[in-house]
């Protein structure tokens, strides 16, 4: 059994923010597995991870109570300016195992969907001071302004 765990560094972002995706894996198989072609896919684009985010993941004991996940790396994704709302992400990757002197390719694997929220944070247009005035004083000031 083999899988990749992944998460974003925050639960919400603004357009043009940078989202950091961290990746870990645990290999419960009885042989080394080589991981390649890791990419994060969304409805607004695919972000391929650098080739440096790949490598051999050694097997761990299935009976281990607290497995040590292997850290695969991070990707820095820039959220486009025009993207707002709840967005869905998938992770896909390819695995290979070594058998009889050669690497055997496995089909591309797809992770469960992950969602993040992208909100447009607006700057205030007006600043308002609220205080206690008598209505006559307020009317005099408003008449003077107009």
C-alpha positions as MATLAB code, in Angstrom:
seq = 'XXXXXXXXXXXXXXXXXXXXXXXXXXXXXXXXXXXXXXXXXXXXXXXXXXXXXXXXXXXXXXXXXXXXXXXXXXXXXXXXXXXXXXXXXXXXXXXXXXXXXXXXXXXXXXXXXXXXXXXXXXXXXXXXXXXXXXXXXXXXXXXXXX';
ca = [
       0.000    0.000    0.000;
       1.329    3.408   -0.985;
      -0.132    6.891   -0.972;
       0.709   10.561   -0.885;
      -0.612   12.944    1.756;
      -0.785   16.591    0.813;
      -2.089   19.844    2.191;
      -2.140   23.573    1.612;
      -0.459   25.920    4.082;
      -3.737   27.826    4.676;
      -7.475   27.158    4.294;
      -8.222   30.331    2.293;
      -6.388   32.679   -0.060;
      -6.868   35.871   -2.055;
      -6.316   36.213   -5.799;
      -2.575   36.552   -6.630;
      -1.561   34.913   -3.305;
       1.026   32.141   -3.218;
      -0.226   28.782   -1.942;
       2.334   26.304   -0.606;
       1.447   22.618   -1.082;
       3.416   20.140    1.069;
       3.708   16.442    0.154;
       4.468   13.337    2.279;
       4.280    9.628    1.638;
       4.365    6.311    3.482;
       5.285    3.089    1.693;
       3.790   -0.066    3.271;
       4.816   -2.192    0.286;
       7.685   -4.686    0.627;
       9.839   -3.006   -2.045;
      11.203    0.426   -2.856;
       8.878    2.646   -4.880;
      10.046    5.452   -7.130;
       7.683    8.446   -7.404;
       7.692   10.765  -10.436;
       5.520   13.167  -12.423;
       3.845   14.739   -9.388;
       1.381   17.495  -10.320;
      -1.397   19.474   -8.656;
      -4.386   19.934  -10.942;
      -7.172   22.488  -10.540;
      -9.967   23.937  -12.636;
      -7.660   26.870  -13.513;
      -4.462   24.991  -14.347;
      -1.992   22.210  -13.666;
       1.092   22.875  -11.561;
       3.802   20.318  -12.200;
       6.245   19.854   -9.401;
       9.932   20.207  -10.166;
      11.818   17.035  -11.057;
      13.621   17.412   -7.728;
      10.332   16.444   -6.033;
      10.589   12.736   -6.759;
      12.639    9.815   -5.563;
      12.790    6.392   -4.017;
      10.586    5.778   -0.981;
      11.763    2.875    1.191;
       9.293    0.349    2.621;
       8.021    0.617    6.207;
       6.550   -2.013    8.453;
       2.765   -2.370    8.195;
       2.713   -3.058   11.944;
       4.416    0.247   12.745;
       2.151    2.245   15.072;
       3.563    5.603   14.039;
       5.002    5.439   10.543;
       7.553    8.045    9.556;
       6.219    9.724    6.442;
       8.848   10.613    3.855;
       8.757   14.301    2.984;
       8.664   14.675   -0.807;
       8.781   18.457   -1.045;
       6.696   21.579   -1.584;
       5.335   23.509   -4.515;
       4.665   27.241   -4.584;
       1.484   27.897   -6.601;
       0.497   31.434   -7.562;
      -3.285   31.894   -7.465;
      -4.340   33.793  -10.639;
      -5.815   37.289  -10.236;
      -9.247   36.443  -11.682;
      -9.932   33.342   -9.539;
     -12.531   33.653   -6.727;
     -14.660   31.106   -4.864;
     -14.287   27.512   -3.710;
     -11.785   25.701   -5.932;
     -11.125   21.970   -6.214;
      -7.681   20.406   -6.485;
      -6.406   16.905   -7.274;
      -2.938   15.458   -7.052;
      -1.742   12.974   -9.634;
       1.532   11.069   -9.727;
       3.211    8.030  -11.209;
       4.919    5.221   -9.293;
       7.461    2.604  -10.372;
       8.906   -0.408   -8.562;
      12.124   -2.311   -9.237;
      11.675   -5.935  -10.228;
      13.980   -8.382  -12.052;
      16.554   -5.714  -12.836;
      14.210   -3.076  -14.268;
      11.763   -0.386  -13.173;
       8.116   -1.352  -13.736;
       5.759    1.574  -14.460;
       2.344    1.818  -12.820;
      -0.609    3.822  -14.173;
      -1.040    7.431  -13.090;
      -2.711    7.620   -9.680;
      -5.201   10.342   -8.734;
      -5.741   11.529   -5.158;
      -8.950   12.561   -3.444;
     -10.164   16.094   -4.134;
      -9.099   18.915   -1.854;
     -10.859   22.287   -1.766;
      -9.686   25.746   -0.779;
     -11.539   29.049   -0.648;
     -10.321   32.093   -2.554;
     -11.782   35.400   -1.386;
     -11.283   38.852   -2.786;
     -10.303   40.999    0.172;
     -11.329   44.585   -0.486;
      -9.840   47.696    1.032;
     -12.174   50.126    2.824;
     -13.279   53.083    0.706;
     -14.509   55.331    3.495;
     -13.509   55.771    7.068;
     -16.267   56.676    9.459;
     -16.020   58.157   12.906;
     -19.032   57.552   15.099;
     -19.456   59.758   18.092;
     -22.175   61.150   20.285;
     -23.385   64.540   19.153;
     -26.517   66.431   19.662;
     -28.658   66.519   16.517;
     -28.594   70.329   16.355;
     -24.772   70.350   16.202;
     -24.780   67.686   13.486;
     -27.309   69.634   11.391;
     -25.224   72.797   11.695;
     -22.117   70.957   10.485;
     -23.984   69.343    7.574;
     -25.477   72.700    6.532;
     -22.007   74.254    6.645;
     -20.540   71.457    4.460;
     -23.268   71.659    1.833;
];
